[in-house]
Amino acid sequence: MSQLGRALRAYAAATQARDGRAQEAELFRHANALLRQARQGDARTRARALADNARLWNAVIHLLHDPANLLPDRLRAAIVSVGLTVQREMRAQAPDFDFLIAVNENIAAGLAPGG
């Protein structure tokens, strides 16, 4: 089996061992790792981190607008509001990376077991 094949099998096994919320929390933690690097990085590093975070939040907002989403309407609306604020901050001339990281940390914590 190729190295890629082994890697894909390992990834599949790892994701099956974690529930969906844990995987979602990991996405926010990964986005935060990139945002932390971007604080001190060059323009390319900042642009990449912001683009990745934007894709994450676009997906979250899209999923929350889905009528099949089972979260209560008020919670969905609150998270969408947070997401829109994050998107607005990311479009700022000088985005506040500490704010973006804090929001992502809070979302990840809410997704963690017992969160």
Secondary structure as GFF3:
##gff-version 3
##sequence-region A 1 115
A	DSSP	alpha_helix	3	17	.	.	.	ID=ss1
A	DSSP	alpha_helix	20	40	.	.	.	ID=ss2
A	DSSP	alpha_helix	43	65	.	.	.	ID=ss3
A	DSSP	alpha_helix	73	90	.	.	.	ID=ss4
A	DSSP	alpha_helix	97	111	.	.	.	ID=ss5
###
